[in-house]
Amino acid sequence: MNQQQEVSFMANYDPYVYETLSGITGSMVAVQTIRGTVSGKLANVLPDHIVVESGGSPFYIRTQQIVWVIPKG
């Protein structure tokens, strides 16, 4: 028999990370992810991901993948 399986989606939301990064939107940052480092302008912050513009291209980084963020002065 062909039974339908229920699909569920769960995203972790860290309000502290979201609020902190929202406060530095537009700043230059270095973001360490589990795959490497991205440096550029923090263009946008949303509850589940951030957008860093680097070399003219947007990098969409899931909040769950972030290890650390350093604002650059």
Residue frames as a rotation matrix with the C-alpha (Angstrom) as fourth column:
MET 1
0.571 0.821 0.000 0.00
0.821 -0.571 0.000 0.00
0.000 0.000 -1.000 0.00
ASN 2
-0.388 -0.641 0.662 1.04
0.618 -0.714 -0.330 3.56
0.684 0.281 0.673 -0.64
GLN 3
0.499 0.529 -0.686 0.70
0.866 -0.325 0.379 5.57
-0.023 -0.784 -0.621 2.57
GLN 4
0.487 -0.305 0.819 1.41
0.083 -0.917 -0.390 9.25
0.870 0.258 -0.421 2.88
GLN 5
-0.066 -0.581 -0.811 4.11
0.971 0.151 -0.187 10.17
0.231 -0.799 0.555 5.32
GLU 6
0.921 0.367 -0.133 3.86
0.390 -0.869 0.304 13.29
-0.004 -0.331 -0.943 7.41
VAL 7
-0.057 -0.939 0.340 6.67
0.788 -0.251 -0.562 15.75
0.613 0.237 0.754 6.76
SER 8
0.868 0.299 -0.395 7.58
0.487 -0.666 0.565 18.23
-0.094 -0.683 -0.724 9.45
PHE 9
0.121 -0.814 0.568 10.04
0.448 -0.466 -0.763 21.10
0.886 0.346 0.308 9.45
MET 10
0.824 0.072 -0.562 11.73
0.556 -0.293 0.778 22.39
-0.109 -0.953 -0.281 12.54
ALA 11
0.168 -0.773 0.611 14.03
0.374 -0.524 -0.765 25.40
0.912 0.357 0.201 12.66
ASN 12
0.083 -0.229 -0.970 15.89
0.989 -0.100 0.108 26.57
-0.122 -0.968 0.218 15.72
TYR 13
0.451 0.116 0.885 15.50
0.308 -0.951 -0.032 30.25
0.838 0.287 -0.465 16.41
ASP 14
-0.158 -0.575 -0.803 17.99
0.986 -0.056 -0.154 31.98
0.044 -0.816 0.576 18.69
PRO 15
0.773 0.587 0.241 16.52
0.587 -0.806 0.080 35.35
0.241 0.080 -0.967 19.66
TYR 16
0.592 -0.620 -0.515 19.80
0.173 -0.526 0.833 36.55
-0.787 -0.583 -0.204 21.19
VAL 17
-0.472 -0.756 0.454 21.77
0.612 0.091 0.786 35.98
-0.635 0.648 0.419 17.98
TYR 18
0.031 0.591 0.806 18.97
0.962 -0.238 0.138 37.52
0.273 0.771 -0.576 15.92
GLU 19
0.908 0.369 -0.197 18.76
0.415 -0.852 0.319 40.67
-0.050 -0.371 -0.927 18.08
THR 20
0.279 -0.891 -0.358 22.53
0.224 -0.302 0.927 41.08
-0.934 -0.338 0.116 18.35
LEU 21
-0.564 -0.516 0.644 23.12
0.707 0.102 0.700 40.75
-0.428 0.850 0.307 14.60
SER 22
0.374 0.767 0.522 20.14
0.901 -0.434 -0.007 43.00
0.222 0.472 -0.853 13.82
GLY 23
0.810 -0.066 -0.583 21.95
0.283 -0.827 0.486 45.74
-0.514 -0.559 -0.651 15.74
ILE 24
-0.143 -0.938 -0.314 24.99
-0.107 -0.301 0.948 45.59
-0.984 0.169 -0.058 13.45
THR 25
0.400 0.369 0.839 23.20
0.783 0.338 -0.522 45.29
-0.476 0.866 -0.154 10.10
GLY 26
0.978 -0.084 0.190 25.12
0.064 -0.750 -0.659 47.26
0.197 0.657 -0.728 7.48
SER 27
0.512 -0.837 0.192 28.47
-0.704 -0.281 0.652 46.69
-0.492 -0.469 -0.734 9.20
MET 28
0.137 -0.589 -0.797 31.44
-0.691 0.520 -0.503 44.76
0.710 0.619 -0.335 7.87
VAL 29
0.539 0.112 0.835 31.69
-0.747 0.522 0.412 41.34
-0.390 -0.846 0.364 9.52
ALA 30
-0.573 -0.554 -0.605 33.56
-0.680 0.733 -0.028 38.06
0.459 0.395 -0.796 9.42
VAL 31
0.432 0.790 0.435 31.29
-0.894 0.439 0.091 35.04
-0.119 -0.428 0.896 9.89
GLN 32
-0.773 -0.634 -0.025 32.74
-0.635 0.772 0.029 31.64
0.001 0.039 -0.999 10.75
THR 33
0.444 0.888 -0.116 30.48
-0.890 0.453 0.059 28.79
0.105 0.077 0.992 9.68
ILE 34
0.494 -0.229 0.839 30.93
-0.254 0.884 0.392 25.05
-0.832 -0.406 0.378 9.95
ARG 35
0.752 -0.163 0.639 32.20
0.624 0.487 -0.611 25.19
-0.211 0.858 0.468 6.34
GLY 36
-0.274 -0.877 0.394 34.53
0.920 -0.358 -0.157 28.19
0.279 0.320 0.906 6.48
THR 37
-0.301 0.060 -0.952 34.68
0.543 -0.810 -0.222 31.96
-0.784 -0.584 0.211 6.89
VAL 38
0.110 0.376 0.920 32.76
0.917 -0.397 0.052 34.60
0.384 0.838 -0.388 4.93
SER 39
-0.463 -0.287 -0.839 33.76
0.606 -0.793 -0.063 38.27
-0.647 -0.538 0.541 5.21
GLY 40
-0.637 0.261 0.725 31.72
0.556 -0.497 0.667 41.17
0.534 0.828 0.172 3.91
LYS 41
-0.798 0.431 0.422 28.84
-0.536 -0.826 -0.171 43.51
0.275 -0.363 0.890 4.64
LEU 42
-0.789 0.615 0.001 26.02
0.494 0.634 -0.595 42.18
-0.366 -0.469 -0.804 6.81
ALA 43
-0.908 0.392 0.148 23.17
-0.112 -0.568 0.815 43.08
0.404 0.724 0.560 4.47
ASN 44
0.050 0.990 0.133 20.18
-0.704 -0.059 0.708 41.47
0.709 -0.129 0.693 6.19
VAL 45
-0.957 -0.243 0.156 19.26
-0.277 0.619 -0.735 39.51
0.082 -0.747 -0.660 9.31
LEU 46
0.060 0.979 -0.195 16.25
-0.705 0.180 0.686 37.24
0.707 0.096 0.701 9.52
PRO 47
0.488 0.171 0.856 15.28
-0.846 0.333 0.416 34.75
-0.214 -0.927 0.307 12.26
ASP 48
0.842 -0.083 0.533 16.60
0.068 0.997 0.047 31.72
-0.535 -0.004 0.845 10.34
HIS 49
0.286 -0.789 0.544 19.43
0.958 0.256 -0.132 33.16
-0.036 0.559 0.829 8.21
ILE 50
0.321 -0.274 -0.906 21.64
0.052 -0.951 0.306 36.15
-0.946 -0.145 -0.291 7.50
VAL 51
0.823 -0.116 0.556 22.82
0.562 0.025 -0.827 37.67
0.082 0.993 0.086 4.22
VAL 52
0.254 -0.830 -0.497 26.46
0.159 -0.471 0.868 38.72
-0.954 -0.299 0.013 3.86
GLU 53
0.999 0.030 0.010 27.48
0.017 -0.239 -0.971 40.57
-0.027 0.970 -0.240 0.68
SER 54
0.245 -0.967 0.069 31.02
-0.066 0.054 0.996 39.63
-0.967 -0.249 -0.051 -0.32
GLY 55
-0.748 -0.644 0.160 32.68
0.142 0.080 0.987 40.39
-0.648 0.761 0.032 -3.64
GLY 56
-0.695 0.534 -0.481 29.41
-0.718 -0.538 0.441 41.63
-0.023 0.652 0.758 -5.10
SER 57
-0.381 0.561 -0.735 27.57
-0.107 0.763 0.638 38.38
0.919 0.321 -0.231 -4.33
PRO 58
0.168 0.495 0.853 25.10
-0.942 -0.174 0.286 37.66
0.290 -0.851 0.437 -1.53
PHE 59
-0.723 -0.335 -0.604 25.89
-0.102 0.917 -0.385 34.73
0.683 -0.217 -0.698 0.76
TYR 60
0.317 0.886 0.339 22.85
-0.701 -0.022 0.713 33.31
0.639 -0.464 0.614 2.53
ILE 61
-0.702 -0.654 -0.283 23.99
-0.213 0.571 -0.793 31.72
0.680 -0.496 -0.540 5.79
ARG 62
0.370 0.831 -0.415 21.67
0.186 0.372 0.909 29.69
0.910 -0.414 -0.017 7.99
THR 63
0.361 -0.170 0.917 21.83
-0.807 -0.550 0.216 30.84
0.468 -0.818 -0.336 11.61
GLN 64
0.939 0.045 0.341 22.27
-0.231 0.818 0.526 27.20
-0.256 -0.573 0.779 12.69
GLN 65
0.705 -0.695 0.142 25.53
0.622 0.509 -0.594 27.05
0.341 0.507 0.792 10.69
ILE 66
0.465 -0.518 0.718 27.15
-0.313 -0.855 -0.414 30.07
0.828 -0.033 -0.560 12.40
VAL 67
0.175 -0.529 -0.831 30.01
0.841 0.518 -0.152 29.38
0.511 -0.672 0.536 14.83
TRP 68
-0.056 -0.179 -0.982 30.95
0.723 -0.685 0.083 33.02
-0.688 -0.706 0.168 15.53
VAL 69
0.579 0.208 0.788 30.65
0.697 -0.628 -0.346 36.55
0.423 0.750 -0.509 14.11
ILE 70
-0.203 -0.676 -0.708 33.24
0.819 -0.514 0.256 39.32
-0.537 -0.528 0.658 14.45
PRO 71
0.903 0.430 0.013 32.28
0.380 -0.784 -0.492 42.90
-0.201 0.449 -0.871 13.56
LYS 72
-0.107 -0.953 0.284 35.10
0.994 -0.110 0.005 44.63
0.026 0.283 0.959 11.67
GLY 73
0.414 0.219 -0.884 35.83
0.474 -0.881 0.003 48.26
-0.778 -0.420 -0.468 12.44
